[in-house]
Protein backbone atom coordinates (compact mmCIF):
# COMPACT_ATOMS: atom_id res chain seq x y z
CA UNK A 1 0.00 0.00 0.00
CA UNK A 2 2.86 2.38 0.84
CA UNK A 3 4.58 1.75 -2.49
CA UNK A 4 1.41 2.51 -4.42
CA UNK A 5 0.94 5.77 -2.53
CA UNK A 6 4.55 6.81 -3.21
CA UNK A 7 4.26 5.93 -6.91
CA UNK A 8 0.99 7.85 -7.26
CA UNK A 9 2.51 10.86 -5.51
CA UNK A 10 5.52 10.81 -7.84
CA UNK A 11 3.28 10.49 -10.90
CA UNK A 12 1.19 13.44 -9.70
CA UNK A 13 4.32 15.55 -9.17
CA UNK A 14 5.58 14.75 -12.68
CA UNK A 15 2.20 15.64 -14.19
CA UNK A 16 2.11 18.94 -12.29
CA UNK A 17 5.65 19.86 -13.34
CA UNK A 18 4.84 19.15 -16.98
CA UNK A 19 1.52 21.02 -17.03
CA UNK A 20 2.04 24.06 -14.81
CA UNK A 21 3.04 27.27 -16.61
CA UNK A 22 6.64 27.59 -15.38
CA UNK A 23 8.68 27.86 -18.61
CA UNK A 24 9.14 31.11 -20.54
CA UNK A 25 7.12 31.32 -23.75
CA UNK A 26 10.21 32.60 -25.63
CA UNK A 27 13.69 31.51 -24.61
CA UNK A 28 15.89 34.23 -23.11
CA UNK A 29 18.71 33.23 -25.45
CA UNK A 30 16.59 33.56 -28.62
CA UNK A 31 18.38 35.87 -31.07
CA UNK A 32 16.43 38.94 -32.22
CA UNK A 33 17.10 42.06 -34.23
CA UNK A 34 16.77 45.45 -32.55
CA UNK A 35 16.48 48.74 -34.39
CA UNK A 36 17.99 51.43 -32.18
CA UNK A 37 16.50 54.27 -34.24
CA UNK A 38 12.92 53.00 -34.04
CA UNK A 39 13.36 51.32 -30.61
CA UNK A 40 11.78 48.07 -31.76
CA UNK A 41 12.45 44.32 -31.59
CA UNK A 42 11.98 42.14 -34.68
CA UNK A 43 12.26 38.36 -35.04
CA UNK A 44 14.88 37.43 -37.69
CA UNK A 45 12.31 35.50 -39.77
CA UNK A 46 10.23 38.70 -39.96
CA UNK A 47 13.13 40.99 -40.93
CA UNK A 48 12.04 41.44 -44.57
CA UNK A 49 8.47 42.35 -43.55
CA UNK A 50 9.51 45.37 -41.47
CA UNK A 51 10.90 48.73 -42.59
CA UNK A 52 13.97 49.05 -40.41
CA UNK A 53 16.73 51.64 -40.46
CA UNK A 54 20.45 50.89 -40.81
CA UNK A 55 21.07 51.19 -37.05
CA UNK A 56 20.29 47.57 -36.20
CA UNK A 57 21.92 45.00 -33.96
CA UNK A 58 21.46 41.34 -33.12
CA UNK A 59 21.05 40.56 -29.41
CA UNK A 60 19.39 37.99 -27.19
CA UNK A 61 15.67 38.35 -26.47
CA UNK A 62 16.29 38.89 -22.75
CA UNK A 63 18.83 41.63 -23.48
CA UNK A 64 16.42 43.39 -25.85
CA UNK A 65 13.57 43.31 -23.36
CA UNK A 66 15.48 43.99 -20.13
CA UNK A 67 18.25 46.38 -21.14
CA UNK A 68 16.75 48.22 -24.09
CA UNK A 69 13.09 47.97 -23.07
CA UNK A 70 12.05 48.09 -26.74
CA UNK A 71 8.64 47.01 -28.01
CA UNK A 72 8.04 44.11 -30.37
CA UNK A 73 7.08 45.37 -33.83
CA UNK A 74 4.74 43.67 -36.28
CA UNK A 75 2.29 40.79 -36.09
CA UNK A 76 4.84 38.27 -37.35
CA UNK A 77 7.30 39.14 -34.58
CA UNK A 78 4.60 39.27 -31.92
CA UNK A 79 3.50 35.77 -32.90
CA UNK A 80 7.04 34.37 -32.69
CA UNK A 81 8.22 36.32 -29.62
CA UNK A 82 5.48 35.73 -27.08
CA UNK A 83 6.04 36.93 -23.54
CA UNK A 84 4.74 35.11 -20.50
CA UNK A 85 4.84 31.56 -19.20
CA UNK A 86 3.79 28.22 -20.66
CA UNK A 87 3.94 24.59 -19.62
CA UNK A 88 6.96 22.41 -20.32
CA UNK A 89 4.73 19.87 -22.06
CA UNK A 90 3.37 22.51 -24.48
CA UNK A 91 6.91 23.70 -25.30
CA UNK A 92 7.98 20.13 -26.04
CA UNK A 93 4.96 19.53 -28.30
CA UNK A 94 5.34 22.84 -30.19
CA UNK A 95 8.85 21.98 -31.40
DRENDO-1510 file (C-alpha; in Angstrom, 1 decimal, always signed):
<recs>
REC; n; res; u; v; w
REC; 1; UNK; +0.0; +0.0; +0.0 .
REC; 2; UNK; +2.9; +2.4; +0.8 .
REC; 3; UNK; +4.6; +1.8; -2.5 .
REC; 4; UNK; +1.4; +2.5; -4.4 .
REC; 5; UNK; +0.9; +5.8; -2.5 .
REC; 6; UNK; +4.5; +6.8; -3.2 .
REC; 7; UNK; +4.3; +5.9; -6.9 .
REC; 8; UNK; +1.0; +7.9; -7.3 .
REC; 9; UNK; +2.5; +10.9; -5.5 .
REC; 10; UNK; +5.5; +10.8; -7.8 .
REC; 11; UNK; +3.3; +10.5; -10.9 .
REC; 12; UNK; +1.2; +13.4; -9.7 .
REC; 13; UNK; +4.3; +15.5; -9.2 .
REC; 14; UNK; +5.6; +14.7; -12.7 .
REC; 15; UNK; +2.2; +15.6; -14.2 .
REC; 16; UNK; +2.1; +18.9; -12.3 .
REC; 17; UNK; +5.7; +19.9; -13.3 .
REC; 18; UNK; +4.8; +19.1; -17.0 .
REC; 19; UNK; +1.5; +21.0; -17.0 .
REC; 20; UNK; +2.0; +24.1; -14.8 .
REC; 21; UNK; +3.0; +27.3; -16.6 .
REC; 22; UNK; +6.6; +27.6; -15.4 .
REC; 23; UNK; +8.7; +27.9; -18.6 .
REC; 24; UNK; +9.1; +31.1; -20.5 .
REC; 25; UNK; +7.1; +31.3; -23.7 .
REC; 26; UNK; +10.2; +32.6; -25.6 .
REC; 27; UNK; +13.7; +31.5; -24.6 .
REC; 28; UNK; +15.9; +34.2; -23.1 .
REC; 29; UNK; +18.7; +33.2; -25.5 .
REC; 30; UNK; +16.6; +33.6; -28.6 .
REC; 31; UNK; +18.4; +35.9; -31.1 .
REC; 32; UNK; +16.4; +38.9; -32.2 .
REC; 33; UNK; +17.1; +42.1; -34.2 .
REC; 34; UNK; +16.8; +45.5; -32.5 .
REC; 35; UNK; +16.5; +48.7; -34.4 .
REC; 36; UNK; +18.0; +51.4; -32.2 .
REC; 37; UNK; +16.5; +54.3; -34.2 .
REC; 38; UNK; +12.9; +53.0; -34.0 .
REC; 39; UNK; +13.4; +51.3; -30.6 .
REC; 40; UNK; +11.8; +48.1; -31.8 .
REC; 41; UNK; +12.4; +44.3; -31.6 .
REC; 42; UNK; +12.0; +42.1; -34.7 .
REC; 43; UNK; +12.3; +38.4; -35.0 .
REC; 44; UNK; +14.9; +37.4; -37.7 .
REC; 45; UNK; +12.3; +35.5; -39.8 .
REC; 46; UNK; +10.2; +38.7; -40.0 .
REC; 47; UNK; +13.1; +41.0; -40.9 .
REC; 48; UNK; +12.0; +41.4; -44.6 .
REC; 49; UNK; +8.5; +42.3; -43.6 .
REC; 50; UNK; +9.5; +45.4; -41.5 .
REC; 51; UNK; +10.9; +48.7; -42.6 .
REC; 52; UNK; +14.0; +49.0; -40.4 .
REC; 53; UNK; +16.7; +51.6; -40.5 .
REC; 54; UNK; +20.4; +50.9; -40.8 .
REC; 55; UNK; +21.1; +51.2; -37.1 .
REC; 56; UNK; +20.3; +47.6; -36.2 .
REC; 57; UNK; +21.9; +45.0; -34.0 .
REC; 58; UNK; +21.5; +41.3; -33.1 .
REC; 59; UNK; +21.1; +40.6; -29.4 .
REC; 60; UNK; +19.4; +38.0; -27.2 .
REC; 61; UNK; +15.7; +38.4; -26.5 .
REC; 62; UNK; +16.3; +38.9; -22.7 .
REC; 63; UNK; +18.8; +41.6; -23.5 .
REC; 64; UNK; +16.4; +43.4; -25.9 .
REC; 65; UNK; +13.6; +43.3; -23.4 .
REC; 66; UNK; +15.5; +44.0; -20.1 .
REC; 67; UNK; +18.3; +46.4; -21.1 .
REC; 68; UNK; +16.8; +48.2; -24.1 .
REC; 69; UNK; +13.1; +48.0; -23.1 .
REC; 70; UNK; +12.1; +48.1; -26.7 .
REC; 71; UNK; +8.6; +47.0; -28.0 .
REC; 72; UNK; +8.0; +44.1; -30.4 .
REC; 73; UNK; +7.1; +45.4; -33.8 .
REC; 74; UNK; +4.7; +43.7; -36.3 .
REC; 75; UNK; +2.3; +40.8; -36.1 .
REC; 76; UNK; +4.8; +38.3; -37.4 .
REC; 77; UNK; +7.3; +39.1; -34.6 .
REC; 78; UNK; +4.6; +39.3; -31.9 .
REC; 79; UNK; +3.5; +35.8; -32.9 .
REC; 80; UNK; +7.0; +34.4; -32.7 .
REC; 81; UNK; +8.2; +36.3; -29.6 .
REC; 82; UNK; +5.5; +35.7; -27.1 .
REC; 83; UNK; +6.0; +36.9; -23.5 .
REC; 84; UNK; +4.7; +35.1; -20.5 .
REC; 85; UNK; +4.8; +31.6; -19.2 .
REC; 86; UNK; +3.8; +28.2; -20.7 .
REC; 87; UNK; +3.9; +24.6; -19.6 .
REC; 88; UNK; +7.0; +22.4; -20.3 .
REC; 89; UNK; +4.7; +19.9; -22.1 .
REC; 90; UNK; +3.4; +22.5; -24.5 .
REC; 91; UNK; +6.9; +23.7; -25.3 .
REC; 92; UNK; +8.0; +20.1; -26.0 .
REC; 93; UNK; +5.0; +19.5; -28.3 .
REC; 94; UNK; +5.3; +22.8; -30.2 .
REC; 95; UNK; +8.8; +22.0; -31.4 .
</recs>
